[in-house]
Amino acid sequence: MPPEKKQSNSSDDNFDAKKVFTTSDITTMDDDEAYLIAKKNNPRFIQPTRTPDQKKKNIQRGLAEVYTDGDGEIPDLSKLENGNRPLWKTILYTLIVILIVLFSAAAAGFYIFNNLMKGDSFTNENVLLKIQPPLTLVSGADGDYVVTITNKEKVNLYDLKLQIIYPDSFVFGSADPKPMGDGNNIWNFSILKAGESLRVNLKGKAVASLSSALTFRADLDFKPADLNATYRQEAIIDLTITSSIIGLSVIGPETALSKDNVEYDIKYQNTGIDDLSDLQIVVDYPAGFIFGSSTPIAQAGNSNTWVVDKLKASSTGEIKIGGNYSATEATGNQEFKVRVQLKNKGDYYPQSEQSVVTNVIKDQLSLQLIANGSAQDQPINFGDMLIYSINFKNTGQDIIQSAKVVLTLDSQIVDWDTLADEHRGVADAGKGTITWTGRNVPQLLKLAQGEEGTISVSVRLKDFATAKADNVSKYSVESSVEATGAQASGISVDVKSNSITNAINSDLTFVSGAKYYNSDNIALGLGPITPKNGEVSSYNIEMNVGNNIHDISDGKVVITLPKGVAWANNTSADRGDIVYNSKTNQAIWAIGDLAKSNGLISGSFNVSIQPTSNDVGKVLLLVSDATLTAKDGVTGATMKKSVKAITTAFEDPILGQLGGMVE
């Protein structure tokens, strides 16, 4: 029997001899690593001491295990064997490689092309358009403008079109090169080479109000070389009017009594090198100023405006204005303002404004004259009524006693028989005066501080026939008021009011009517003289126009035809033309200018009617309205005359008065 193995309780008895090894058993690892592994598996492992020869052999053994195949032979590393890789992986890897190659080629091509073409590509960032204005913008003066086009691109530009949009107030003068278009604002250029520039030298003037803003804009369209596309560049500049070529000054008194006449001297000058036309000087009078006269006279119908047709270069004009401050209500400063304006394209633009301040010392007695609702001059007609209001007030610090007010009417055409005065003043037709005292107006006996009152009176003018029979030579009414009295302290009071001149308009003559025959017994109409149901009758409408005293302009007669009345031509006129407006159913006779020496002129035309059964027994209208308008050449007033409606019941020069009732 084999001997039994002896059991031991010692821990050494558990030692497995197979697990006892040394580093000599490890042939493919670094000695230190082999030692650590052996030590981990067996804590009792003790590293033996090896000789250098043993270490060398161990290294060679490890290398042999790495580089030999299963047969112990070193393989041929110059040849690689294909493993058992799946087909889909091979295809995928191949596609990835191809895509990487294509992407790399495209990126490289784009980079090379971009760098090759970069030097000659068009960007539109280097086409420069610039407007160079004058250093200062002076209204009314010519200024030089330069528009520059610069091509800093690497390619040429073709078919260039430059268009400048001028401000409304700009007046074109000249340009080099010459522009095209009705607005003188278009230039065409065939080519602008790379690195070159083009210039347009422009001359013109802006006429606008001071401090107003003007905007100039330039648009440039062009085509770069080798590109079939149109590009655009824009340039905009905003300019401000800083001054004007028209100088202005005004001189007046520093102080003045309200009742005293004062004078203001206005001077204006053209400081430019060119003549100016269509100037206007406008005065803004203070509230209490009463205009008296001016040299030269103001524009017709307007006492504060003067028109200067032409002012030569470097020349000066002057206006002197006289008046007083009798309408001022209290002592204080009054600002007299003047401005000069220049006309451009139908509108006036202020060029300069000046003013002078006058300290007005109020009179003890305020006196103001009003005629037909105005303290200013205004034209009137023969036979018109003049209604006067005389306003008085004690503006001083003392009582005024025993005051007397005298109204003077310097005229040959006042009909004193028509005088109406509720206060029953004393009228003297020979002297042309009406006088009121405390007997007529009790307030005038004792006028307390701040007390005021009004005297009203009216008188009619003579008609033209009466004035002609009286051999009148002065066709106007010059009115003024003077008041006297004394303060309680004994100081006398003597005040004059404003004066008013009412010039007489020319006396227009306008007569219109219907007829069938003329005075030579020649029929001008057609059909039944007495209108009949269903039948057509035509009649002649005659107009007679005349004037006297002054020449007239813009004479025109407008005749409106009622419904059912037709235009039948047969026109005749001593002056001008008669035309028919079918839209308004009006006949218009444009007379134009007519001198007072022309006498009576005539015009005529025919109308026709065709009555219906509803018209039987009625008198029919032939003309519903007839009006003459004209402008008086002296007073500047627009005059108007109308006649009543014309019917079939008219007075014929041959047949006499006709009944005109439809049969």
C-alpha positions in Angstrom: 0.0 0.0 0.0 1.3 3.3 -0.7 2.2 5.3 2.4 -0.4 7.8 3.7 0.2 11.4 3.3 0.9 13.2 6.5 -1.5 16.0 7.5 -0.2 19.1 9.0 -2.0 22.1 10.7 0.8 24.4 9.8 0.1 27.1 7.2 3.2 25.8 5.4 1.4 22.6 4.8 -1.0 24.4 2.3 1.8 25.4 0.0 1.3 24.1 -3.5 4.6 23.2 -5.0 3.2 23.8 -8.5 2.7 27.4 -7.6 6.3 28.0 -6.6 8.2 29.6 -9.4 10.9 32.0 -10.0 11.6 34.8 -12.6 13.5 32.2 -14.7 10.1 30.8 -15.6 9.1 34.3 -17.1 10.6 34.7 -20.5 8.6 37.3 -22.2 8.3 40.1 -19.7 10.5 42.7 -18.3 12.2 41.4 -15.2 10.6 44.0 -12.9 7.1 43.4 -14.3 7.6 39.6 -14.0 8.7 40.1 -10.4 5.6 42.1 -9.5 3.3 39.5 -11.1 5.0 36.7 -9.3 5.0 38.5 -6.0 1.2 39.2 -6.4 0.4 35.5 -7.0 2.7 34.3 -4.2 3.5 36.6 -1.4 6.4 34.2 -0.4 8.0 34.6 -3.8 11.6 35.7 -3.5 13.3 37.1 -6.5 16.5 35.1 -7.2 19.7 36.8 -8.2 20.5 36.4 -11.9 23.7 36.8 -13.8 24.1 39.1 -16.8 24.1 36.1 -19.2 20.8 34.9 -17.8 19.2 38.3 -18.3 20.4 38.5 -21.9 19.0 35.0 -22.7 15.7 36.0 -21.2 15.4 39.1 -23.4 16.2 37.1 -26.6 13.6 34.4 -25.6 10.9 37.1 -25.2 11.7 38.7 -28.6 11.5 35.3 -30.2 8.0 34.7 -28.8 6.8 38.0 -30.2 8.2 37.8 -33.7 7.9 34.1 -34.5 4.7 32.4 -35.9 3.1 29.3 -34.7 5.8 27.1 -36.5 8.6 29.0 -34.8 9.5 30.7 -38.1 10.0 34.5 -38.4 7.4 35.6 -41.0 8.1 37.8 -44.1 7.0 41.3 -42.9 7.2 42.8 -46.4 3.9 40.9 -47.3 0.6 41.5 -45.5 -2.1 38.9 -45.6 -5.8 39.9 -45.9 -7.8 39.1 -42.9 -11.3 37.9 -42.9 -12.8 41.5 -43.1 -16.5 41.7 -44.2 -17.2 43.1 -47.7 -19.4 45.9 -46.5 -16.7 47.3 -44.4 -14.3 47.3 -47.3 -16.8 49.2 -49.5 -17.5 51.7 -46.7 -13.9 52.4 -46.0 -13.3 52.8 -49.7 -16.1 55.4 -50.1 -14.9 57.3 -47.1 -11.4 57.6 -48.5 -12.8 58.7 -52.0 -15.0 61.4 -50.3 -12.1 62.7 -48.3 -10.0 62.9 -51.5 -12.7 64.8 -53.4 -13.4 67.2 -50.6 -9.8 68.0 -50.3 -9.5 68.6 -54.0 -12.5 70.9 -54.1 -11.3 72.9 -51.1 -7.8 73.2 -52.7 -9.4 74.3 -56.0 -11.6 76.9 -54.5 -8.7 78.3 -52.5 -6.5 78.5 -55.5 -9.2 80.1 -57.8 -10.2 82.6 -55.1 -6.6 83.7 -54.7 -6.0 83.8 -58.5 -9.2 85.9 -59.2 -9.1 88.1 -56.1 -7.0 90.7 -57.7 -9.4 91.3 -60.7 -12.9 90.8 -59.0 -15.5 93.6 -58.9 -16.9 94.6 -55.4 -18.7 97.9 -56.0 -17.1 99.1 -52.9 -14.4 101.1 -54.7 -16.7 103.1 -57.0 -16.8 106.5 -55.4 -19.4 109.2 -56.1 -19.0 112.6 -54.5 -20.7 115.9 -54.6 -18.6 118.9 -53.6 -20.8 122.0 -53.0 -19.7 125.7 -52.6 -18.1 126.6 -49.2 -21.2 128.7 -48.4 -24.6 128.7 -49.9 -25.8 132.2 -50.7 -29.4 132.6 -51.8 -29.6 134.2 -55.3 -25.9 133.8 -56.0 -24.4 131.4 -58.5 -22.4 128.6 -56.9 -20.0 126.0 -58.3 -20.6 122.3 -57.7 -18.3 119.5 -58.6 -19.5 115.9 -59.0 -16.7 113.4 -59.1 -16.8 109.7 -60.1 -13.7 107.7 -59.2 -13.2 104.0 -60.3 -10.8 102.3 -57.8 -11.9 98.9 -58.9 -9.6 96.6 -60.9 -12.0 96.5 -63.9 -13.4 99.1 -66.3 -16.9 100.5 -65.9 -19.2 100.9 -69.0 -22.5 102.6 -69.9 -22.4 105.1 -67.0 -25.4 107.3 -66.4 -25.3 110.1 -63.9 -28.5 111.8 -62.8 -28.6 114.7 -60.3 -31.9 115.5 -58.5 -31.9 119.2 -57.7 -33.8 120.8 -54.9 -37.0 122.6 -55.9 -35.5 126.0 -55.3 -32.4 125.3 -57.4 -32.0 127.2 -60.7 -29.6 125.5 -63.2 -27.0 127.7 -64.9 -24.5 125.7 -66.9 -22.4 122.5 -66.7 -19.3 121.0 -68.3 -19.8 118.6 -69.9 -23.3 119.6 -71.1 -26.1 117.6 -69.6 -29.0 115.9 -71.3 -32.8 115.9 -70.6 -35.3 118.7 -70.0 -34.1 119.1 -66.4 -30.5 119.6 -67.4 -29.5 116.8 -65.0 -28.4 113.7 -66.9 -24.9 112.8 -68.1 -23.9 109.6 -70.1 -20.4 108.2 -70.2 -19.4 105.2 -72.3 -16.4 104.1 -70.2 -14.5 104.8 -67.0 -11.3 102.9 -66.9 -9.9 101.3 -63.7 -8.0 103.8 -61.6 -9.5 106.9 -63.5 -12.0 109.6 -62.5 -14.7 111.7 -64.2 -15.8 115.2 -63.2 -18.9 117.2 -63.9 -18.5 121.0 -63.2 -22.0 122.4 -62.4 -23.0 126.1 -61.9 -26.4 127.2 -60.5 -28.1 129.2 -57.8 -30.5 128.4 -55.1 -33.2 130.9 -54.2 -34.8 130.0 -50.9 -35.5 131.4 -47.5 -32.6 132.0 -45.1 -31.7 128.9 -42.9 -33.7 126.6 -45.1 -32.3 123.2 -45.9 -31.6 122.0 -49.5 -30.9 118.4 -50.5 -28.8 117.5 -53.5 -28.8 113.8 -54.7 -26.8 112.1 -57.4 -27.5 108.6 -58.8 -24.9 106.7 -60.8 -25.8 103.6 -62.8 -23.1 101.5 -64.6 -22.0 98.1 -65.8 -18.7 96.5 -64.7 -16.6 94.7 -67.3 -17.5 91.1 -67.9 -20.7 91.4 -65.8 -24.1 91.7 -67.4 -25.6 93.5 -64.5 -26.3 97.2 -63.7 -24.9 98.5 -60.4 -25.7 101.8 -58.7 -24.0 104.3 -56.4 -25.7 107.2 -54.6 -24.5 110.5 -53.0 -26.6 112.8 -51.0 -25.7 116.1 -49.4 -27.8 118.5 -47.2 -27.0 122.2 -47.4 -28.3 125.2 -45.6 -28.9 128.7 -46.9 -26.6 130.9 -44.8 -27.0 134.3 -46.4 -28.4 136.3 -49.3 -27.1 138.6 -52.0 -29.7 141.1 -51.1 -28.8 143.5 -48.3 -31.4 145.4 -46.3 -31.5 148.2 -43.8 -34.2 150.3 -42.1 -33.8 153.6 -40.2 -36.5 155.2 -38.1 -37.0 157.5 -35.1 -36.1 156.2 -31.7 -39.0 158.1 -30.0 -42.1 159.8 -31.4 -45.3 161.4 -30.2 -48.3 159.4 -31.4 -49.9 162.4 -33.1 -46.7 163.4 -34.9 -45.8 162.2 -38.4 -42.8 159.9 -38.6 -40.7 158.6 -41.5 -38.9 155.3 -42.0 -36.1 155.0 -44.6 -35.7 151.5 -46.2 -32.7 150.7 -48.3 -32.0 147.4 -50.2 -29.0 146.4 -52.3 -28.0 143.8 -54.8 -24.5 142.7 -53.7 -24.2 140.1 -56.5 -22.6 140.3 -59.9 -25.9 139.5 -61.8 -29.0 141.6 -62.2 -32.0 140.5 -60.1 -35.7 140.5 -61.0 -39.0 140.0 -59.2 -38.1 141.4 -55.8 -40.7 142.3 -53.2 -40.3 144.5 -50.1 -42.9 143.8 -47.4 -43.5 145.9 -44.3 -45.2 144.6 -41.2 -46.6 147.7 -39.6 -47.0 147.9 -35.8 -50.6 147.7 -34.6 -50.8 151.4 -33.8 -49.2 152.7 -37.0 -51.3 154.5 -39.5 -49.8 154.6 -43.0 -49.7 158.0 -44.6 -47.7 157.9 -47.9 -44.6 156.4 -49.5 -42.0 157.1 -52.2 -42.3 155.2 -54.5 -46.0 154.4 -54.1 -46.9 150.9 -52.8 -48.4 148.2 -54.9 -52.0 149.0 -55.9 -54.5 148.1 -53.3 -51.8 147.2 -50.7 -50.0 149.9 -48.6 -47.3 147.6 -47.2 -45.9 145.9 -50.4 -43.6 147.2 -53.1 -42.6 145.2 -56.2 -39.2 145.8 -57.8 -39.2 144.4 -61.3 -35.4 144.6 -61.8 -32.4 145.5 -59.6 -29.1 145.7 -61.4 -25.9 144.2 -60.0 -24.3 146.3 -57.2 -27.2 148.8 -57.3 -29.3 150.1 -54.4 -33.0 150.9 -54.0 -34.8 153.1 -51.4 -38.3 153.3 -50.0 -39.5 156.1 -47.7 -42.7 155.6 -45.7 -44.5 158.2 -43.7 -47.3 157.9 -41.1 -48.1 158.3 -37.5 -49.0 156.3 -34.4 -52.3 158.0 -33.7 -54.0 154.6 -33.3 -51.6 153.5 -30.5 -53.6 152.8 -27.3 -50.7 153.3 -24.9 -47.2 154.6 -24.6 -44.6 151.9 -25.4 -42.2 150.4 -27.9 -43.4 149.8 -31.5 -41.4 147.4 -33.8 -41.4 148.4 -37.5 -40.4 145.3 -39.4 -39.2 145.1 -43.0 -38.3 142.0 -45.2 -37.1 141.6 -48.7 -38.2 138.6 -50.8 -37.1 137.1 -54.0 -39.3 135.3 -56.5 -38.5 131.9 -57.8 -40.8 129.6 -59.7 -43.9 131.5 -58.7 -43.2 131.8 -55.0 -41.5 134.5 -52.9 -38.7 133.6 -50.5 -37.6 135.9 -47.6 -34.0 136.9 -48.1 -33.4 139.3 -45.3 -35.4 140.9 -42.4 -34.6 144.0 -40.4 -36.5 146.1 -37.9 -36.3 149.3 -35.9 -38.0 150.0 -32.6 -39.7 153.3 -31.9 -40.8 154.4 -28.4 -44.2 155.9 -29.0 -45.4 158.4 -26.4 -49.2 158.4 -26.4 -51.1 161.6 -26.8 -53.5 162.8 -24.1 -56.3 162.3 -26.6 -56.5 159.3 -28.8 -58.2 159.9 -32.2 -58.9 157.4 -34.9 -60.8 157.6 -38.2 -62.5 154.6 -39.8 -64.1 154.7 -43.3 -66.3 151.8 -44.4 -64.8 149.6 -41.7 -61.1 150.3 -42.5 -58.5 152.8 -41.5 -56.6 152.2 -44.7 -57.0 153.6 -48.2 -59.5 151.7 -50.4 -61.2 152.3 -53.7 -64.9 153.1 -54.0 -67.5 153.5 -56.8 -69.7 156.3 -58.0 -72.8 156.4 -55.9 -71.3 154.4 -53.0 -72.1 155.3 -49.4 -69.2 156.4 -47.1 -69.7 155.5 -43.5 -67.3 157.2 -41.0 -66.6 156.3 -37.4 -64.6 158.7 -35.3 -63.2 157.1 -32.1 -61.9 159.3 -29.3 -60.5 158.5 -25.9 -58.8 160.4 -23.0 -55.6 158.5 -22.6 -53.9 161.0 -20.3 -53.9 161.5 -16.5 -56.0 164.7 -16.5 -59.6 165.7 -17.5 -60.0 167.2 -21.0 -62.5 170.0 -21.2 -64.4 171.8 -24.1 -63.1 169.4 -26.8 -64.0 170.0 -30.4 -63.8 167.4 -33.2 -63.7 168.4 -36.9 -64.0 165.9 -39.8 -62.7 167.2 -43.2 -63.8 165.6 -46.5 -61.6 167.0 -49.3 -63.6 166.0 -52.4 -65.7 167.2 -55.3 -67.9 164.1 -55.5 -69.4 164.1 -52.1 -73.2 164.7 -52.2 -73.7 166.8 -49.1 -77.4 166.6 -49.5 -77.2 162.9 -48.4 -75.4 163.6 -45.2 -76.7 161.6 -42.2 -75.5 162.6 -38.7 -77.3 161.6 -35.5 -75.3 164.1 -33.5 -76.3 167.0 -35.8 -72.8 168.4 -36.2 -72.3 171.7 -38.1 -71.7 170.9 -41.8 -70.0 173.3 -44.2 -70.1 172.0 -47.7 -68.0 174.9 -49.0 -65.1 174.0 -46.6 -65.9 170.3 -46.7 -66.1 170.0 -42.9 -68.4 168.7 -40.1 -67.8 170.1 -36.6 -68.9 168.6 -33.3 -68.6 170.3 -29.8 -70.1 169.7 -26.4 -73.4 171.1 -27.7 -73.7 168.2 -30.2 -71.8 165.5 -28.2 -72.1 166.1 -24.4 -69.0 163.9 -23.7 -66.8 166.5 -25.3 -67.7 169.1 -22.6 -65.8 167.0 -20.0 -63.9 163.9 -21.0 -62.6 162.1 -17.9 -59.5 160.0 -17.7 -60.0 156.8 -19.7 -63.4 157.9 -21.0 -64.0 157.3 -24.7 -66.7 157.8 -27.3 -67.7 157.5 -31.0 -69.2 159.8 -33.6 -70.8 158.2 -36.7 -71.7 159.9 -39.9 -72.5 158.9 -43.5 -72.6 160.5 -46.8 -73.2 159.3 -50.4 -71.0 160.0 -53.5 -72.4 161.5 -56.6 -73.1 159.2 -59.5 -71.1 159.5 -62.7 -73.7 161.5 -64.6 -74.0 164.1 -61.8 -70.2 164.3 -61.4 -69.8 164.8 -65.1 -72.5 167.5 -65.1 -70.7 169.3 -62.2 -67.4 169.2 -64.1 -65.7 167.2 -61.4 -61.9 167.0 -61.9 -60.9 165.1 -58.8 -62.3 161.6 -58.4 -61.4 160.8 -54.8 -62.3 161.6 -51.2 -59.5 162.5 -48.7 -60.7 162.3 -45.1 -59.1 163.3 -41.8 -60.1 164.3 -38.3 -58.6 166.9 -35.9 -59.6 167.4 -32.2 -58.7 170.2 -29.8 -59.3 170.9 -26.2 -57.7 171.8 -22.9 -56.7 169.8 -19.8 -57.9 170.9 -16.4 -54.3 172.0 -15.7 -54.6 174.4 -18.6 -52.4 172.5 -21.0 -53.9 172.6 -24.5 -54.7 169.5 -26.5 -54.4 169.3 -30.3 -54.5 165.9 -32.0 -54.8 164.8 -35.7 -56.0 161.4 -36.8 -55.0 159.2 -39.6 -56.0 160.3 -43.1 -57.8 158.1 -45.5 -58.0 158.4 -49.3 -60.8 156.7 -51.2 -60.1 156.8 -54.9 -63.0 156.3 -57.4 -63.1 153.3 -59.6 -63.8 153.7 -63.3 -67.5 153.7 -63.9 -68.2 150.6 -66.0 -71.0 150.4 -68.5 -72.6 147.0 -69.1 -75.9 146.5 -71.0 -77.2 143.3 -72.4 -80.4 142.2 -74.0 -82.1 140.1 -76.7 -83.4 141.2 -80.2 -84.7 139.6 -83.4 -83.9 142.4 -85.8 -81.1 144.9 -85.8 -81.6 148.7 -86.2 -81.2 148.3 -90.0 -84.3 145.9 -90.0 -82.1 142.9 -90.8 -83.2 139.7 -89.1 -80.7 138.2 -86.8 -83.0 135.5 -85.4 -84.7 132.5 -87.1 -88.1 130.9 -86.7 -91.2 132.3 -85.0 -90.6 135.6 -83.3 -93.2 134.7 -80.7 -92.1 131.3 -79.4 -94.4 128.4 -80.4 -94.9 124.9 -79.0 -92.6 122.4 -80.8 -91.0 125.0 -83.1 -87.4 126.3 -82.9 -86.8 130.0 -82.5 -83.4 131.7 -82.3 -82.6 135.1 -80.9 -79.6 137.4 -80.8 -78.0 138.3 -77.4 -76.2 141.6 -77.5 -73.7 143.0 -75.0 -72.4 146.6 -74.8 -69.4 147.4 -72.6 -67.8 150.8 -71.8 -65.8 152.6 -69.2 -64.6 156.1 -68.2 -62.1 157.9 -65.9 -59.5 155.1 -66.0 -58.3 152.4 -68.3 -59.3 148.9 -67.4 -57.7 145.4 -67.9 -58.7 141.8 -67.8 -62.2 142.7 -69.0 -64.5 139.6 -69.3 -68.2 139.0 -69.8 -69.6 135.6 -68.7 -73.2 134.8 -69.7 -74.9 131.7 -68.3 -77.6 129.9 -70.4 -80.4 128.2 -68.6 -81.5 124.6 -69.2 -83.4 124.2 -72.4 -81.5 127.1 -74.1 -79.0 126.0 -76.8 -75.9 127.8 -78.2 -76.5 128.8 -81.8 -73.2 130.5 -82.7 -73.4 133.6 -85.0 -70.8 135.4 -82.9 -69.6 139.0 -83.4 -67.3 141.2 -81.3 -65.6 144.6 -81.7 -62.8 143.4 -79.5 -61.6 140.0 -78.3 -63.4 136.6 -78.9 -66.6 135.0 -77.8 -66.4 131.3 -77.0 -68.9 128.7 -75.7 -68.2 126.3 -72.9 -70.5 123.3 -73.3 -69.6 121.9 -69.9 -70.8 125.0 -68.0 -73.3 126.1 -70.7 -71.7 129.6 -70.6 -70.7 132.1 -73.3 -67.5 133.9 -72.5 -66.4 137.2 -74.1 -62.7 137.9 -73.4 -62.3 141.6 -73.8 -58.9 142.2 -72.2 -57.6 145.8 -71.9 -59.9 148.6 -72.7 -58.8 152.3 -72.6 -61.2 154.9 -71.4 -61.0 156.5 -74.8 -62.3 153.5 -76.6 -66.0 154.3 -76.0 -68.7 151.7 -76.1 -67.8 148.3 -77.7 -70.3 145.5 -78.6 -70.4 141.7 -78.9 -73.2 139.3 -79.7 -74.2 135.7 -80.3 -77.4 133.6 -80.9 -79.3 131.2 -78.8 -82.2 128.9 -79.7 -85.2 127.4 -77.9 -87.8 124.8 -78.7 -90.7 125.1 -76.4 -92.8 122.1 -75.3 -96.5 121.9 -74.4 -95.6 122.5 -70.8 -94.2 125.9 -71.8 -97.4 127.2 -73.4 -98.5 130.4 -71.8 -95.1 131.0 -70.2 -92.3 133.6 -70.8 -89.1 131.6 -71.2 -85.6 132.5 -69.9 -82.9 133.1 -72.6 -80.1 134.2 -70.2 -80.1 133.4 -66.5 -77.0 135.5 -65.6 -74.7 138.0 -67.3 -71.7 139.5 -65.4 -68.9 141.9 -66.5 -65.6 141.9 -64.5 -62.5 144.1 -65.0 -59.6 145.6 -63.1 -59.2 149.3 -62.7 -55.8 150.5 -64.0 -55.4 153.2 -61.3 -57.0 151.9 -58.1 -56.2 148.3 -58.8 -59.7 147.2 -57.7 -61.6 144.4 -59.4 -64.9 145.8 -60.5 -68.1 143.9 -61.2 -71.3 144.7 -63.1 -74.3 142.5 -63.6 -77.6 142.7 -65.5 -80.9 141.0 -64.8 -82.0 137.9 -66.6 -83.0 138.1 -70.2 -86.3 136.5 -71.4 -88.4 136.1 -74.5 -90.3 139.3 -73.4 -87.7 141.7 -74.7 -87.8 145.1 -76.5 -86.8 144.7 -80.2 -85.4 147.8 -82.0 -87.9 147.3 -84.9 -90.8 145.4 -83.3 -90.8 147.2 -80.0 -91.8 145.4 -76.8 -92.6 141.7 -77.3 -94.9 139.7 -75.0 -92.7 136.6 -75.3 -95.4 134.2 -74.2 -95.2 130.7 -75.7 -98.2 129.9 -78.0 
